């Protein structure tokens, strides 16, 4: 079970967001006019290239993890609120001690807590990927800009695709921010509820 949880964390928390980042950066050098054109970029992938991409994606996902964590805690908790302090089951134990107690005395609940952590990691890493894609979309809009003072003529012929994809990515960023905060709260609630219901507060002193 421990190996399965670790694999799930690596895949959903690092690989999937990393692949999105790789895709976002790679399209900087490729002309794309539609969503079909974006999908067509993947048609020439083989097993060898796929393996390399997964490895690169894992490394990138690992690197952006602290950035995503910072973003959802600094932006997400301000936007959607931090409700942990209002939890009636909250205790004064430190977070590492709470995790150690649950891991030792309630492995089943620990599995659920780790599940929320996996979803939270995937959400906040995808937040970073969405921001990167927004930046790529802006660069593509500027590259396709035409001369002229009219705002409608400032963008090139493919501006509709990039404007739409920018808006979609930004909306997805907000949704993922909300999901990251939600999973963060669920993990904390499960931790506090387990500590309280199993009366583990005094275990560290034993």
Residue pairs with C-beta under 8 A, 6 or more apart in sequence:
1 107
1 111
5 111
5 114
5 115
5 118
8 115
8 118
9 114
9 117
9 118
9 121
10 58
12 118
12 119
12 121
12 122
13 61
13 65
13 118
13 121
13 122
13 125
14 57
14 58
14 60
14 61
14 62
14 65
14 121
14 125
15 54
15 57
15 58
15 61
16 57
16 61
16 122
16 125
16 126
17 57
17 60
17 61
17 64
17 68
17 122
17 125
17 126
17 128
17 129
18 56
18 57
18 58
18 59
18 60
18 61
18 62
18 64
18 125
19 53
19 54
19 57
20 126
20 129
20 130
20 133
21 57
21 60
21 61
21 64
21 128
21 129
21 132
22 53
22 56
22 57
22 60
23 41
24 129
24 132
24 133
24 136
25 132
25 136
26 41
27 38
27 41
27 136
27 140
28 136
28 139
28 140
30 41
31 37
32 38
32 41
32 140
32 158
32 161
33 158
33 161
34 161
35 161
35 165
45 53
61 125
64 125
64 128
64 129
65 121
65 124
65 125
67 128
68 121
68 124
68 125
68 126
68 127
68 128
68 180
69 124
71 124
71 127
71 128
71 131
71 177
72 120
72 123
72 124
72 127
72 177
72 180
72 181
72 184
75 177
76 124
76 177
76 178
76 180
76 181
77 181
79 177
79 178
79 181
80 177
80 178
80 181
80 182
81 181
83 185
84 90
84 185
84 188
87 188
87 189
87 192
89 189
89 192
89 193
89 195
89 196
90 192
91 98
91 192
91 195
91 196
91 201
93 101
93 195
93 201
93 204
95 191
97 204
98 191
98 192
98 195
99 110
99 113
99 191
101 195
101 200
101 203
101 204
102 109
102 110
102 113
102 191
102 194
102 195
102 200
103 110
105 198
105 200
105 203
106 194
106 198
109 190
109 194
112 190
113 187
113 190
113 191
113 194
116 183
116 184
116 186
116 187
116 190
117 183
117 187
119 179
119 183
120 179
120 180
120 183
120 184
120 187
123 176
123 177
123 179
123 180
123 183
124 176
124 177
124 180
126 172
126 176
127 173
127 176
127 177
127 180
130 169
130 170
130 172
130 173
130 176
131 173
133 165
133 166
133 169
134 166
134 169
134 170
134 173
137 162
137 163
137 165
137 166
137 169
138 166
140 158
140 162
141 155
141 156
141 159
141 162
141 163
141 166
143 156
144 155
144 156
144 157
144 158
144 159
144 162
145 154
145 155
145 156
146 153
146 154
146 155
146 156
148 154
155 162
155 163
194 200
195 201
